[in-house]
Amino acid sequence: MTYQPELATDYYGQNIKGWLFSEKFDGIRAYWTGTELLTRTGKHIDCPNWVTAGLPRFPIEGELWAGRAQFQKVLSALRSGQDGDWSDIKLMAFDAPQAGVAFADRVKTLEALSFVNIVKQIAVSGKREMKRLVREIIANGGEGGVLRNPASLHVAGKSDDYARVKPVLCAEATVLGHVGTTTGKTSLLCEYNGESFRLHTSQAKQISAGASVTFSYYGLTDAGKPRQPQFVAVRDYE
């Protein structure tokens, strides 16, 4: 069976009383099948054996993480395989996907695995407590938070029961081609959510049309285009 990840939507102010809150790690999503570690698109992750040593024989979902603000280190390791620097990189497990099982019960399955790095889940009383937790994470160099409805079942694709909270958003765009700038440089022409926009990067000439790239942005304009988009990485590691 092909793995189909559950994807977070942006928090839009819904009632979150009793929801589970955790830190949003700035790493790379990974899925343990029980025997193999994969990216979210199903690509094998060539990592040292110690990274997955002790993991159970059932599926676990998590984030390969090397600490706050260390995304590039994780990205470099994935691209280099076992020859890369995997020191300090660990799989932070946040779910044990099982059909028909509520998220809170899936978390209990993880918590019974004392040898696995488990993402801490905190039941929040509401929006005020959630915002306080996010502020603390941001102040300490983190990226933001994640909210999960404890009663929700695992679904493929985006879910309103799974929300991310962070001041700077990230998304993936498809490269349509290249465009020149007034300074004589080359930028990427990208498409996101059905709208085209320019994305500036010194790597533009090395990135081909059709490639998928990650970018950060501050919400959308009234026209549906990313506001202040910034290039993050080429998604050639999934």
C-alpha positions as CSV (number, residue, x, y, z in Angstrom):
1,M,0.0,0.0,0.0
2,T,1.4,3.4,-1.0
3,Y,1.8,5.8,1.9
4,Q,-0.5,8.8,1.8
5,P,0.5,11.5,4.4
6,E,-2.0,13.6,6.3
7,L,-1.2,17.3,5.6
8,A,-1.8,20.3,7.9
9,T,-3.8,23.3,6.9
10,D,-3.1,26.8,8.3
11,Y,-4.8,27.6,11.6
12,Y,-7.8,29.9,10.9
13,G,-9.2,30.5,14.3
14,Q,-11.4,27.4,14.8
15,N,-12.2,26.2,18.3
16,I,-9.2,24.2,19.6
17,K,-10.2,23.6,23.2
18,G,-8.8,20.2,24.2
19,W,-6.7,19.9,21.0
20,L,-3.2,18.6,21.3
21,F,-0.4,21.1,20.6
22,S,3.3,20.3,19.8
23,E,6.2,22.2,18.3
24,K,6.5,22.4,14.6
25,F,10.0,21.1,13.8
26,D,12.0,22.7,11.0
27,G,13.1,19.3,9.6
28,I,12.1,16.9,6.8
29,R,9.0,14.7,7.0
30,A,9.8,11.0,7.2
31,Y,7.8,7.8,7.3
32,W,8.9,4.5,8.9
33,T,7.1,1.6,7.3
34,G,8.2,-0.8,10.0
35,T,11.2,-1.9,7.9
36,E,12.2,1.2,5.8
37,L,12.5,4.9,6.2
38,L,10.8,7.0,3.4
39,T,10.2,10.6,2.4
40,R,6.6,11.7,2.3
41,T,6.6,11.0,-1.5
42,G,7.8,7.4,-0.9
43,K,11.5,7.8,-1.8
44,H,14.0,5.6,0.2
45,I,16.1,7.6,2.8
46,D,19.6,6.3,2.7
47,C,20.6,6.9,6.3
48,P,23.0,5.2,8.8
49,N,21.5,2.2,10.6
50,W,21.7,3.9,13.9
51,V,19.1,6.5,12.8
52,T,16.4,3.8,12.7
53,A,17.8,1.4,15.3
54,G,15.2,0.3,17.8
55,L,12.2,1.5,15.8
56,P,9.1,-0.8,16.0
57,R,7.9,-3.1,13.3
58,F,4.8,-0.9,12.6
59,P,4.5,2.4,10.9
60,I,5.6,5.7,12.5
61,E,5.5,9.2,11.1
62,G,7.9,11.9,12.2
63,E,10.3,14.6,11.3
64,L,14.1,14.2,10.7
65,W,15.4,17.0,12.9
66,A,18.8,18.2,14.0
67,G,17.7,21.0,16.3
68,R,16.2,24.5,15.8
69,A,17.3,26.4,12.7
70,Q,19.2,23.3,11.4
71,F,17.1,22.5,8.4
72,Q,20.0,22.8,6.0
73,K,22.0,20.2,7.9
74,V,19.2,17.7,7.6
75,L,18.7,18.6,3.9
76,S,22.5,18.1,3.2
77,A,22.5,14.7,5.0
78,L,19.6,13.4,2.9
79,R,21.2,14.5,-0.3
80,S,24.5,12.9,0.7
81,G,23.0,9.6,2.0
82,Q,25.2,7.6,4.4
83,D,28.2,9.7,3.4
84,G,26.5,12.8,4.9
85,D,26.8,14.2,8.4
86,W,24.0,12.6,10.4
87,S,25.3,13.6,13.8
88,D,22.5,15.1,16.0
89,I,19.9,14.1,13.4
90,K,17.0,12.1,14.9
91,L,13.5,11.0,13.9
92,M,11.0,12.9,16.1
93,A,7.9,10.7,16.0
94,F,4.5,12.4,16.2
95,D,2.1,9.8,14.8
96,A,1.6,6.0,14.4
97,P,-0.9,6.0,11.5
98,Q,-3.6,3.3,12.0
99,A,-6.9,3.2,10.1
100,G,-9.9,4.0,12.2
101,V,-7.9,4.9,15.3
102,A,-8.2,8.4,16.9
103,F,-5.1,10.6,17.1
104,A,-5.0,10.6,20.9
105,D,-4.9,6.8,20.9
106,R,-2.2,6.8,18.3
107,V,-0.1,9.0,20.5
108,K,-0.5,6.5,23.4
109,T,0.9,3.9,21.1
110,L,4.0,6.1,20.6
111,E,4.3,6.9,24.3
112,A,4.6,3.2,25.1
113,L,7.8,3.1,23.0
114,S,10.4,4.4,25.5
115,F,13.3,4.0,23.1
116,V,11.8,6.3,20.4
117,N,12.1,10.1,20.3
118,I,8.5,11.2,20.9
119,V,7.1,14.6,20.1
120,K,5.6,16.1,23.3
121,Q,1.8,16.7,23.0
122,I,0.1,19.3,25.2
123,A,-3.7,19.5,25.6
124,V,-4.5,23.3,25.3
125,S,-7.4,25.1,26.9
126,G,-7.9,27.4,23.9
127,K,-6.4,30.0,21.7
128,R,-4.8,32.1,24.4
129,E,-2.7,29.2,25.7
130,M,-1.8,28.1,22.2
131,K,-0.5,31.6,21.4
132,R,1.6,31.6,24.5
133,L,3.2,28.3,23.6
134,V,3.9,29.5,20.1
135,R,5.5,32.7,21.4
136,E,7.8,30.7,23.6
137,I,8.9,28.5,20.7
138,I,9.5,31.4,18.4
139,A,11.5,33.3,21.2
140,N,13.8,30.3,21.5
141,G,14.5,30.0,17.8
142,G,11.7,27.5,16.8
143,E,9.4,27.7,13.8
144,G,5.9,27.5,15.3
145,G,3.4,24.9,16.5
146,V,1.1,22.2,15.3
147,L,-2.5,21.5,16.5
148,R,-4.3,18.1,16.2
149,N,-7.8,17.2,17.1
150,P,-7.4,14.3,19.5
151,A,-10.6,12.6,18.1
152,S,-9.5,12.8,14.5
153,L,-8.8,9.8,12.3
154,H,-5.9,9.6,9.9
155,V,-6.8,10.8,6.4
156,A,-4.9,11.2,3.2
157,G,-4.2,14.8,2.2
158,K,-5.1,18.0,3.9
159,S,-7.2,17.9,7.1
160,D,-8.9,20.7,9.1
161,D,-8.2,18.6,12.2
162,Y,-4.5,19.1,11.7
163,A,-3.4,22.7,11.7
164,R,0.0,24.5,11.7
165,V,0.6,27.8,13.5
166,K,3.5,30.0,12.6
167,P,4.1,33.6,11.6
168,V,6.1,32.6,8.5
169,L,4.4,30.0,6.2
170,C,6.0,27.5,3.9
171,A,4.7,25.8,0.8
172,E,5.8,24.0,-2.4
173,A,5.6,25.6,-5.8
174,T,6.3,24.3,-9.3
175,V,8.8,26.0,-11.5
176,L,7.3,27.2,-14.8
177,G,10.4,28.8,-16.2
178,H,12.8,31.7,-15.8
179,V,12.4,35.4,-16.0
180,G,14.9,38.3,-16.1
181,T,15.1,41.0,-13.5
182,T,15.8,44.8,-13.9
183,T,19.3,44.2,-12.5
184,G,20.1,41.6,-15.1
185,K,19.7,38.6,-12.9
186,T,17.5,35.5,-13.4
187,S,14.6,34.6,-11.2
188,L,12.2,31.6,-11.2
189,L,8.7,31.9,-12.5
190,C,6.7,29.6,-10.2
191,E,3.1,28.5,-9.8
192,Y,1.3,28.0,-6.4
193,N,-2.4,27.5,-5.8
194,G,-3.1,28.3,-9.5
195,E,-1.3,31.6,-9.4
196,S,2.2,32.5,-10.9
197,F,4.8,34.5,-9.1
198,R,8.5,35.3,-9.2
199,L,10.9,33.7,-6.8
200,H,14.4,35.1,-6.5
201,T,17.4,32.9,-5.8
202,S,21.0,32.8,-6.9
203,Q,20.4,29.2,-7.9
204,A,17.8,30.1,-10.5
205,K,19.8,29.1,-13.6
206,Q,20.5,25.6,-12.1
207,I,16.8,24.9,-11.5
208,S,14.9,23.4,-14.4
209,A,11.3,24.0,-15.3
210,G,9.1,21.4,-13.7
211,A,11.1,21.2,-10.5
212,S,9.4,21.5,-7.2
213,V,10.7,24.1,-4.7
214,T,10.0,25.1,-1.2
215,F,9.4,28.7,-0.4
216,S,8.4,30.8,2.7
217,Y,5.9,33.6,2.6
218,Y,3.7,35.8,4.8
219,G,0.2,34.8,3.7
220,L,-1.5,35.6,0.4
221,T,-2.4,38.8,-1.4
222,D,-6.0,39.6,-2.4
223,A,-5.0,38.2,-5.8
224,G,-4.0,34.9,-4.2
225,K,-0.3,35.3,-4.7
226,P,2.3,34.6,-2.0
227,R,3.3,37.7,-0.1
228,Q,7.1,38.3,0.2
229,P,8.1,34.8,-1.1
230,Q,11.6,33.6,-0.2
231,F,13.4,30.7,-1.7
232,V,14.2,27.9,0.7
233,A,15.2,24.8,-1.2
234,V,14.8,22.5,-4.2
235,R,12.6,19.5,-3.3
236,D,14.9,17.0,-4.9
237,Y,15.3,15.0,-1.7
238,E,11.8,13.4,-1.7
